């Protein structure tokens, strides 16, 4: 998929990024894997321009049409009159909102749980349809736009040996047509309304999202419900798309020095483990994937009772309830097999990895350690690691940046990253690039000594308290982001966490102690499940040789 859009494909990036850092501080850390979403105001302006020529939004209980190229696509909006909101006082064609909420919703939902009054972050409304689909609603009235994210609780870690890359391949095929939407028309329909869409795959989940004008919400819900149930996987569409995936792997991994290096590092750190396999898959496995493989994977894992929908933006929870019941509610639940538990991370095959590549000009030094996630922690270690990451990497006030970039001037860039939303163990990663005229070995030694000294001496309480305050402020700022609720709730719920876990996050960060953060630092620094990796330029390589070895950009026009 397109590199600017396939934003969290784990096959492309080694380092995770905490969602609060991304959406709260509105900046990308050194190892950013998700581009900052477009500002709500700018997007709203684009929508206003597009809507001047757009048709009237679809109304409940009728069909809607969207022009695609020279044709006209017509889709049915599956809302029955019995579930439509009242058209006005005394109307017999619809149900009053009060009657609907008191009598109809209990029959449609297995649970309807508005956000608790003490909710600390997004104050969401959460409900579950009778078919098992969990829906989260986060109103945000800053602009007349809405974002929908659909998360399926399946990713690369759920694949079987020999079928690596299947989850990512199916993500591509989800855009290749259903019974009602022709191949390639999904994105065209949304673009015709001034919106945008995309998807991404990781080890633990696959997610799809759209952003449109708020009154187009029924349309995008209908499109997602359609492909949740009626995807068509045919040789005519699946075979060419497999070549697109192979081209994507060639461009982003095989032909890219950093892609090759990151893949090798992760495989050495997590041998014989699902997290050690690239999300995009091994080439030899991708080449053997079949139409039957994709169809079986789709039928096995894509179902409402294995999905989470997050709606955020200029909406009312009651309206989303009615739409979800009418659009997603008719989809039957499936017999989804339970997810197999992930094994503990094994010992790495090597403690140190060094590669020289003529395709790069700037060296990179990485330290990657396996640490507990929110799922595998025994206490609250994950929250301590989040605070530790903020202490070490917080832009120019980050401890490593101040010591190695500003004070010693031996690094040109440095950062730390940790993402606790994982079904298995997580990675705590640090990477740095040397300053001009600084040998990589000098920076590597200084970085190791810095971490060792900090672990022995302990971090100052003031640094830890300041980091906690920044993280808690980030949660406040995240409320203004259109896409933050989708990412935060989706990744949490897809990995076994709850709505309460997200809403209680600031309080749990506040409760982290100085001793717990220092214990996390010592555990990371002394971990036996750790690898130090160096990617170095070839000092003997000529300019022409470096140019010939540089990454190749493919322009086949086939990748999303």
N, C-alpha and C positions, 0 to 999 in steps of 0.2 A: 504494500500500500504506500501511498505517497508519504514521503518522509516528514513533510510538514503536518500531516494529518494522522498517520498511524502512530499516535503519540506515545503509547505506552506498550508497544510490542516488545516483550522481554527479550526477543531474539536480537534486538538492535542495541540494547543498552545493558551494561553490567550493573549499573548503580541505581538503586531506588531513591526516591525523593519523598520526604514527608509531605503529605498533602497540606498541612497547616503552613509549612514554609512557603509552598507554592501560592496558595490562595490568600493567605493572610498578609505576608509581606509583599505580595505581588512582584516577586522577582524569581528568577530561576537560579538555583544553586549551581555550583561548579559542575555537577553531574545531572543537570536537569533532564528529565525524561518526558515532561509534559509541557508543551508550550503554553505560555500564559494566554488564556482565552481573550477574545476581543472584548474591549470595554463595553458595558451595557449601553452607554450613551451612543457610542459609535455604531454599534449594531442596530440600535433603534433608528438612527438616522438612515442607515442603509435600507432598513425595512420600509421606512416611510417613502423612500424614493422608489423602491420596488412595488409598493402597494398602490401607487398612483395608477399603475397599469394592470394591477392584479384584479381578478374577478372577485365578486362578493364571496365572503367566506361561506363554507358549507353550513347549512342549518341541520339541526337534528331531524332524523327521519327522512332525509332526502339524499339524492345522489349529488356528487360534485364532480366538476370536470376541470382539468388543468391542461393547458396547451403544452405540448412537448415537441419541439422542433416544428415540423409542418403538420403534425397530427394533433389529436385531441384525446386525452386519456380520461375516461370516466370511471369513477369508483363509487361504490355504495358505502354510505356511512351507516353501519348496522345499529341504529338506535330505534327501538320499538316505541310506539306512542305510549305504551303503558309505563315506560321508564323515562319518558321525557319530562322535563320540568314544566311547571304550570305556565301557560301562556298569559295568565292574568287572573284576577279575582273572578271566581265563578266559572272558570273554564272546565268543561267536561272532558276535554281531550287529553288532559295531563293531570299529574298528581301534584298537590301542593308540596312545597319543600318540607313543611313541618310533618305532613303525613308520610312523605317519602323517608325522611330521616328516622321517624319513630317506628314505622311498621314495615317498610320495604327493605331498608338496609339490613336489619337483623337477619332477614332470610337470605340475603345475598352474600354477606360477609361472615366469615367465621370469627372475625374479631374486628372491632373498630376502636382504635386507640388514639385519640387526640393527644398531642404532646402535653406532657405534664406541665403544671404551672411553674414548677421549679426548673424547667428545661434551661440549660445554660448556653447553648450555642444557636441552633436553628429553630427551636420551638416547632418541631414538625408535627404533622398529623400522619399517623401510620395506621393502615388497615390491611386486612388480608381477605381476598376474595374466597368464595367457597371452593374454587378450583386450586387454591394454594398460592396464587400470585400475591406477593407482598408489594404494597404500594406506599411510597413515602411522598408526602406533599409538603413543600416549603414555599409559602408565599413570599414574593419579593416584588414590590410594586414600584421599584425605581424606574422601570422602563416597560413599555407594553410588549414585552417579549417573554417567551417561555422556552425552557430547555427540558427535554425528555431524555433520560438515560435508561436503557434496558440492559440489565446485567444477568448473564447466565452463569450459574455456579459450575462451570466447567472450563478447564484451560489445558495447557500443555502437560501439566502434571497428572492429568487424568487419562492420558494416552497410554496405550499398551506398547511394549517393545516392538520395534519394527514398523510402527505407525506414527513416528514422530512427525510433527508438523500438521497433523490432521485438524486440530482445533483451529489453527490459523488458516488453513486451507478452507475450512467451512466458513470462517468469517468472510473470506472473499466471496464464496458462493452465495452468501446471504444477500448479495447485491445483484445476483444473476437471474432473478425472476421468480415469480410465483404464479399461481393460477390466474391471478387478477392483474399483476404488474409485469410488463415485459422486461426482459433482461436489460439492465442499465437504466431503466426508467425510474427506479426508486429515488436516486439522487436528483434526477431531472425534475421530478415532480416537486421536490422540496425547493430546489433552486428557482423554479418558476414562481414560487411564492416569496422569494427574497430570503430564503433560509439556507442553512448549511447542515451537513451531516457527515458522520464518519464512524469509525469503529476501531477497536484495538483488542489485542489478545495478550494475555500474560499467562503465568503458570497456573494461577488459581481461578481465573475467570476470563470471560469474553464479554465485551460491552459495546453497545451501539448507542449513538446519541444524535439528536437533532435539535437545532435552535431555529425557531420561527416566530412570527408575530403571534401574540397570545391567542387571537381568535382563530388561528390555524391549528390549535392543539388537537381537535378531533381528527384532523387529517393525519397528523403524524402518529397518533395513537392507532388509528385504523391501519396505517401502513405497517407498523410494527406488529400489530395483532395478526395481520395477514401473513407475514413471513414467519411468525412464530408457529403457525399451523400449516401453511400451504406452500412452503418452499418447494420449488421444482429443481431437482438435481438431474440433469440430463447430460449425455455425452457431448451434445452440441455446445453446451455452456461450460461444463466441468473440465473437459480436456483442454481447451484454450486457457482457462483460468489457472490450470496447473502449471502451464508454461509461464504465466505471469508470476506465480509464486517462485518458480525456479529463477526467473530473471531478477526478482527482488532479492533472493538470497545471494545471487551472484554479485549484484550491485552493492549490497550493504554488508556482506560478510566476506565472500570469496575475493572480491576485488578491492576491499577496503582494509588497510593495515590495522586500524583500530578494531574493526569488526572481527577480523581473524584473531587478533590478540585477546580481545575480551572473551571470545568463545573458548579459546584455549585456557585462559585463566579460570573461568568458571568450571570447565570440565575437570581441571586439576584440583580445584578446591572442593568440588562436590562430585567425586567419581561414583558411578553406579547409583546415582540419586536422580529422581525426576527433575529437581532444580538444577542439575548439572547439564541438562539437555537444552539446547537452544529452542526457544518458542517456535521459531520458524522451521525447525526440524533439521535433521541431517539430510544432506543432498541425496544420498542413496535411498533413504526412506521416502522422501518426497517424490522421487521419480516413480516409485511403485504404488503410490496412492491411487485408488480407483474411485469410480462413481459409486460403487456399492459401499466402499469404506465411508465416504462422505454421507451417503444416505443413512447408513446404519448409525453413524455418530449423531446425526441430526435427530433421528427418531428416538435415540436413546437418552439424549441430554436436553434437547430443546423443548421445554414444556413450561406451562405457567407455574407449576409447583416446584420448578427448579430455577425460577427467575425472580428478579427484583426490579421494579420500575420506580424511578425517582423523577418526580415532576417538580420543577422549581421555576419561579417567575411570577408573572402577573396573573395569578389564578386564585380561585377560592377553593378551599378543601371540599366543600359540598359539591361544587361543580365537577371537580375531578372524581369524586366518589361516583357520581351518576355516570360520567363518561366511562370510567374504568369498568363499572358493573355492566354497562351496555356493550362496550367494545371488546374488553378482554374477558369479561365474565363467561360468555358462551364457549370459550375454548376449553375442551375437556382436559382434566389432569391426566398425566401419564404415569406409568409404573417406572419411575426413575430409580435406578439402582443406587444404593447408598455409596457415597464416595469412600474409596479406600483410604485408610489412614496412611500418612506419610512417615517413612522411617526417619530416625534421627540422622543427622548429617554425619557421614563417615569421616575418617581422617583423610586429609588431602594426600594426593600422590607425591607431592613435593612441597617443601617449605619456601622455595624460591624459584622464580621463573624469569628467565632473561631472553629477550628476543631483539634482534637487530633487523630493522626493515628499511630498505632504501626509499620507501614511499613516504616517509615522514621527515619533517624538519625539526620537530620539537619533541624532546624526550618526555615520557610520562612515567611516574612512579606510583604504584598502587599498593595499598595494604588492605587486605580484605579478610575479615574475621567472621566466622559463624557465631551468632549470638541468639538468645531467645527472642521470639516474637510474642505478640500478645496471646497467641494460641498456646505456645510451648512454655511460657514463663511459669515459674512456680509461685512467685509472689507478684511483685509489680516491677520486675526488672525492665520490662519493655518501656515503661514510662521514664525510668532512670536513663535508659539509652537514648530516648528522645531528647531529654534535657542535655545529656552529654554531647549529642550531635550539635545542639544549638550553641553550647559553650565553645566547641571547637570550630564550628563554621557558622558564622552569622555575619557574613560580609566583612566589612572592614573592621568590625568590632570583634570578630571571631579570634579566639586565642591563637590558633595556628597562623592565621593571616598576619596578625600583629607581630608575632615572634619571628616568622620565617620570611615574610614578604616585606614588612615595613622595617623591622629592627635589624635583622641580619642581611636582608636584601639578597637572599640566595634562591628564592622562589619567585616565579612570575605569577603563579596562581596556585591556590590550594583550597581544598574543601573536604567536608565530611558528609556522609549521607547514611540514613537509616530509615527503613520503612517497616514498621511493625505489623502491618496488615498482611499476614501470611499464614497459611494453614500449617506450614512447617516452620523450621528455624529461619531466621532472617539473617541478612548480611549487614555488617557495619563496615563501611568502606571509606577510605581516605585516599585521596590522590593529589598529586602535585606535579608541577612542571618547573624545571630549573630556570632561573633567570639567565639572561645572556652572559656568557663567559663563565658560568658555573657548571662544573662537571656534575653529571647525574649522581655519581657516587657520593659527592660531597653533600648533596641535598638528601639523598637516601639516609646517610649516616646521621645528619642533623635531625631529620624527622624521627628516626628511631630513638635517638637520644632524648629528644623533646618529649616524646610519649613516655619513655621510661622514667624520666625525671618527674613528669606530672603524676604518673602512677605512684611513684614512691613518696612524693611530697604531699600529694592530694591537691585538689582544686580549691581555690579560695571560696568560702561561703558567699561572698558578695558576687562573684562571677556566676555561681549557680543560681542565686536568687534573681539576678538580672536576666539570665537565660529563661528562667521560668516565667518571668513577667513578660518577656517578648513573645513566648509561645502562647500565653493566655491572651495577649493583645491580638495575636494572629487569628485566634478563633473569633474574636469580635469583628475584625476586618473581613473575615471570610463570609460574614452574613451579607455583605454587599455584592458578593460574587454570584453571578448567575449559575455558573457550572460547579462551584465548590460543593453544594449539597449533593449533587449527583456523584461526584468522585468520592467524597468522604463517606457517605452512607453506602454507596454501592460497593466499594472495596471492603468496607467493614462487614456488611451483611453477607457478602459472597465468601468471606473467609471465616464465618462462624461467629462473628460478633453480633451485637444487638444495637437497636436504636439508643437504648440507655447508655451503652458504652460510649457512643459518640457524644451524647448530650452531657455525660458526666466527665468528659475528657479534661476540661479545665480544672475541675476539682481534683482529679487524680494527679494532674501535673503539679498542682499547688501542694499536694500532700507528699511529693517526693522529697526525701531528705538529702542533706549533703553527704552523709555516709553512703546512701544508696547510689548516688552518682559516682562517687569515688570508687565504690565497689564495682560498678559497671566498667569504669575506666581500667581498673586493674584486671578485670576478667577479660576485657578485649585485648589489652596489651600482652597478657601472658597466655592467651588462648592457644592450645595446641592445634586447633582447627583454624589455622590462619595461613595465608600465603602472601609473600611480598613479590610483586611482579614489576619488571622494568621493560618498557618498550623504548628502544633506542634507535636514533637515526644512524645510518651507516656513515662514519666519518670519512671513509675512502670513496664514497659514492660521488660521482660527478653530477652536475646539474641535469644533464640529459638523462642520466640513469634514474635520478629521483623523479624526473618528469614522467618517464616511461613506467615507473612503478607506482605512480600516484593513483588514487581511486578512479575508477572509470564510471562516468555517469551515463546511464542508459536512458534513452528517450524513446522507448517503445510504445509509450502512450497507454499501456495496458494496466499499470498498477494504480491502485487507489491511494 
